[in-house]
Amino acid sequence: MSDVTILASGFGFPEGPVVCPDGAIILTEIRNNQLSRVTPDGKASVFSRCGGGPNGLAFGPDGALYLCNNGGSRYVEGYSMGVAPHPDYKFGYIQRVDPKTGEAKTLYTEVNGHKLSAPNDLVFDVHGGFYFTDLGKRYARHRDHGGLYYALPDGSKITEIAYPILSPNGCGLSPDGKTLYAADTEGARLWAFDIEAPGVLRRPPPHVHHSGRVICGLPQNARFDSLAVLKNGNIAVATLNTGFITEISPAGDIVRAVKMPDIYPTNICFGGPDRRTAYITLSDAGQLATMQWPTPGLKLNF
């Protein structure tokens, strides 16, 4: 295990950390239906009472925060992870969160007449649109299909670009913006999709659901969660059950696997003056951790 420092604790299944211009971290709390802000010295406070099940978070071109909300999950004693949709669950949605007040406004609830199920993670491209994953809700005896989508931050357009996918979770763009990566939770697969134009993926061959190619998979009981792309093009994937951050090259080679003090490291982002400071959500324990990563994270578009 590397030198991991716990910056803050007491969160309800934290996810989606983003680094603010002032060095603070805003993260989501799926279990507590809110966003929280953590100062550089580790003091935490509620930032937004957004409701539902807030998950992936990113800054957009207008300086606002954009949020994937899974609509809410049901939790039971003894389990840190949600076990089913919340009793009040109706659908998932995308929200815009005011960066000053924390007020959350719903932008999208459906695509092509179909309700979103459980939006999970998102990444903005250089053009100002964003790709996002929908994990699909898990029920006791079945689950919704997941998929990949592209949307504009003004609420004017949303398109389905890859469907179905078993359980798409984290997503990120290559440094040149030509490849979209998506982590598939069940089976620990990392998919790569070729981008032909903003929000347009390479067409799949006949009788194939999508054009993604698996570049890496892990054995045993590993499961993938969210990811971040590094400046050198490698992909750092939070790996559930086994409790690692797994760094994978675009060719599919495992560069390093860094053990975390938690079985559910769920997300990673980068900050600091050289973007080598990694912030990692440890969701079983409800903590935000930090450590120095060997290589810097990729600078995000916004």
C-alpha positions in Angstrom: 0.0 0.0 0.0 1.4 3.4 -1.0 1.4 6.5 1.2 -2.3 7.3 1.3 -3.5 10.1 3.6 -7.1 10.4 4.7 -8.1 14.0 4.2 -11.7 13.8 5.4 -14.2 11.2 6.7 -17.9 10.8 7.6 -19.3 10.7 4.0 -22.2 8.6 2.8 -20.7 6.6 -0.1 -18.6 9.4 -1.6 -18.1 9.6 -5.3 -17.4 12.1 -8.1 -14.6 14.3 -6.7 -13.7 17.5 -8.6 -10.9 20.0 -7.8 -12.1 23.6 -7.5 -10.0 26.6 -8.5 -9.4 27.4 -4.8 -8.0 23.9 -4.1 -11.2 22.7 -2.4 -12.7 19.4 -3.4 -16.4 19.0 -4.1 -17.7 15.4 -4.0 -21.0 13.6 -4.2 -22.6 11.5 -1.4 -24.9 9.0 -3.0 -26.2 7.7 0.3 -26.8 11.1 1.8 -28.4 12.7 -1.4 -26.0 15.7 -1.4 -22.8 17.3 -2.5 -20.1 18.2 0.0 -17.2 20.6 -0.1 -13.9 19.7 1.5 -11.3 22.5 2.1 -7.6 21.8 1.6 -7.2 21.3 5.3 -9.9 18.6 5.4 -12.9 20.5 6.7 -16.2 19.3 5.2 -19.5 21.1 4.7 -22.7 20.5 2.7 -22.5 22.2 -0.7 -25.8 21.2 -2.4 -29.0 19.4 -1.3 -29.4 18.0 -4.8 -31.4 15.0 -3.7 -31.7 11.6 -5.4 -28.4 9.7 -5.8 -25.7 12.1 -6.9 -22.8 10.3 -8.6 -20.4 11.7 -11.3 -19.6 15.4 -11.3 -17.7 17.7 -13.6 -17.2 21.4 -14.3 -18.7 22.6 -17.6 -17.8 25.5 -20.0 -19.9 28.0 -18.1 -18.2 27.3 -14.8 -21.2 25.4 -13.4 -21.1 21.8 -12.1 -22.9 19.1 -14.1 -24.1 16.1 -12.2 -25.1 12.5 -13.0 -27.9 11.6 -10.6 -28.9 7.9 -10.4 -32.3 8.8 -8.9 -31.6 7.3 -5.5 -30.7 3.9 -3.9 -31.9 1.9 -1.0 -29.4 1.1 1.7 -29.6 -1.5 4.4 -27.7 -2.0 7.6 -24.3 -3.7 7.2 -23.9 -2.7 3.5 -22.1 0.4 2.5 -23.2 0.1 -1.1 -26.8 0.5 -2.2 -28.7 -2.7 -2.8 -31.7 -1.6 -4.9 -33.5 1.5 -6.1 -34.8 3.8 -3.4 -38.5 3.3 -2.7 -39.1 6.8 -4.1 -37.0 6.2 -7.3 -38.7 7.1 -10.6 -35.8 7.6 -13.0 -32.3 9.0 -13.2 -31.4 12.5 -14.5 -28.7 15.0 -15.3 -28.5 18.2 -13.2 -26.8 21.6 -13.4 -25.5 22.8 -10.1 -24.9 26.5 -9.5 -21.2 26.8 -8.4 -22.0 29.6 -5.9 -25.3 28.6 -4.4 -25.4 24.8 -4.9 -28.9 25.1 -6.4 -29.5 22.1 -8.6 -31.6 22.3 -11.8 -32.7 19.2 -13.8 -31.6 19.2 -17.4 -32.4 15.8 -18.8 -34.6 12.9 -17.6 -35.0 10.9 -20.9 -33.6 10.2 -24.3 -35.6 9.2 -27.4 -38.7 8.9 -25.2 -36.9 6.5 -22.7 -36.3 7.5 -19.1 -32.7 7.6 -18.0 -32.1 4.8 -15.5 -29.0 5.6 -13.4 -26.6 8.2 -14.9 -23.2 7.6 -13.4 -20.2 9.6 -14.8 -19.5 12.3 -17.3 -16.7 14.0 -19.2 -16.7 17.2 -21.3 -15.0 17.4 -24.7 -13.2 20.5 -26.0 -16.4 21.5 -27.9 -18.4 22.0 -24.7 -20.6 18.9 -24.9 -20.4 16.0 -22.5 -20.3 12.2 -22.8 -22.0 10.3 -19.9 -22.6 6.8 -18.9 -25.9 5.3 -17.6 -25.1 2.3 -15.4 -28.6 0.9 -15.4 -30.5 0.3 -12.1 -29.9 -3.1 -10.4 -32.9 -4.8 -8.9 -33.2 -8.0 -6.9 -33.8 -10.3 -9.9 -33.0 -8.2 -12.9 -31.3 -5.0 -14.1 -31.8 -2.2 -16.6 -29.5 -2.0 -19.6 -26.7 0.6 -19.5 -25.5 2.9 -22.3 -23.4 5.8 -23.4 -24.8 9.2 -24.2 -23.8 12.7 -25.4 -25.5 15.9 -24.4 -25.2 19.7 -24.5 -25.0 21.6 -21.2 -27.8 24.0 -22.2 -30.4 21.3 -22.1 -31.1 21.4 -25.8 -29.8 18.1 -27.1 -29.2 14.5 -25.8 -28.4 11.5 -28.0 -27.8 7.8 -27.4 -24.5 6.8 -28.9 -23.9 3.2 -27.6 -26.6 0.8 -26.3 -26.8 -1.6 -24.6 -23.7 -2.0 -22.5 -23.9 -4.2 -19.4 -22.8 -1.8 -16.7 -20.9 1.3 -18.0 -19.5 3.3 -15.1 -16.5 5.7 -15.3 -15.7 7.5 -18.6 -12.9 9.7 -19.9 -11.3 11.1 -23.0 -7.8 10.4 -24.4 -5.4 13.4 -24.5 -6.1 14.0 -28.2 -9.9 13.7 -27.7 -10.2 11.0 -30.3 -11.0 8.0 -27.9 -13.7 7.7 -25.3 -12.9 5.2 -22.5 -15.7 3.6 -20.5 -15.2 1.2 -17.5 -17.7 -1.7 -17.4 -18.3 -2.6 -13.8 -19.3 -6.2 -14.0 -16.5 -8.3 -15.4 -13.9 -5.4 -14.9 -13.7 -4.5 -18.6 -12.2 -1.3 -20.0 -13.8 -0.3 -23.3 -12.4 2.1 -25.9 -14.6 3.9 -28.5 -13.3 5.8 -31.6 -14.8 9.3 -31.8 -15.5 10.5 -35.4 -17.2 13.8 -34.5 -18.5 15.4 -31.3 -21.0 12.9 -29.9 -20.5 10.5 -32.8 -18.8 7.2 -32.4 -17.5 4.9 -35.1 -20.4 2.8 -36.5 -20.5 -0.8 -35.3 -20.4 -3.7 -37.7 -23.7 -5.3 -38.6 -25.5 -7.2 -35.8 -23.2 -5.7 -33.1 -24.6 -3.4 -30.5 -21.7 -0.9 -30.4 -18.2 -0.3 -31.8 -16.3 -0.4 -28.5 -13.3 -2.7 -28.2 -12.1 -4.2 -24.9 -8.6 -3.1 -24.2 -8.2 -4.7 -20.7 -10.0 -6.9 -18.3 -9.2 -8.2 -14.8 -9.6 -11.7 -13.4 -11.2 -13.0 -10.2 -13.8 -10.9 -8.5 -12.5 -7.4 -9.5 -15.1 -4.9 -10.6 -14.4 -1.5 -12.3 -15.8 1.8 -11.1 -14.9 5.3 -12.2 -11.7 6.4 -13.9 -9.4 9.3 -14.8 -7.1 9.7 -17.7 -3.4 10.7 -17.2 -1.4 13.2 -19.1 0.6 10.3 -20.7 -2.6 8.7 -22.0 -2.8 5.9 -19.4 -6.1 5.3 -17.6 -6.4 5.1 -13.8 -9.4 2.9 -13.0 -10.8 2.5 -9.5 -11.1 -1.2 -8.9 -13.8 -2.5 -6.5 -13.6 -5.6 -4.3 -9.8 -6.0 -4.7 -9.3 -2.4 -3.6 -6.8 -1.0 -6.1 -6.3 1.9 -8.4 -5.3 0.1 -11.6 -3.3 2.1 -14.1 -3.8 0.8 -17.7 -2.0 1.8 -20.9 -4.1 2.5 -24.1 -2.7 -0.8 -25.4 -4.2 -2.6 -22.4 -1.0 -3.3 -20.4 -1.3 -2.9 -16.6 1.3 -0.3 -15.7 0.8 -0.4 -11.9 -1.8 -1.4 -9.4 -1.8 0.7 -6.2 -3.5 -0.9 -3.2 -6.0 1.3 -1.3 -7.0 0.9 2.4 -10.6 0.2 1.3 -12.4 -2.5 -0.8 -14.4 0.2 -2.6 -12.2 2.9 -4.0 -14.7 4.4 -6.4 -13.2 7.4 -8.0 -10.1 9.4 -8.6 -9.3 12.9 -9.8 -6.1 15.0 -9.9 -5.1 18.4 -8.7 -2.2 20.4 -7.2 0.2 22.6 -9.2 1.6 19.7 -11.2 -1.7 17.6 -11.2 0.1 14.8 -9.4 -2.0 15.0 -6.3 -4.6 12.3 -6.6 -7.9 12.6 -4.6 -9.6 9.2 -4.2 -13.0 8.4 -2.7 -12.9 5.4 -0.4 -16.6 4.6 -0.3 -16.8 1.6 2.1 -15.3 3.7 4.9 -16.8 7.0 3.6 -13.5 8.8 3.3 -11.7 11.1 0.9 -8.0 10.2 0.5 -5.1 11.8 -1.1 -1.7 10.7 -2.4 1.0 11.6 -4.9 0.7 9.8 -8.2 3.9 9.0 -10.2 2.6 10.8 -13.3 0.3 13.8 -13.6 -3.4 13.6 -14.4 -4.7 15.0 -17.7 -5.9 18.6 -17.5 -9.6 18.6 -18.1 -11.2 20.7 -20.7 -13.1 22.9 -18.2 
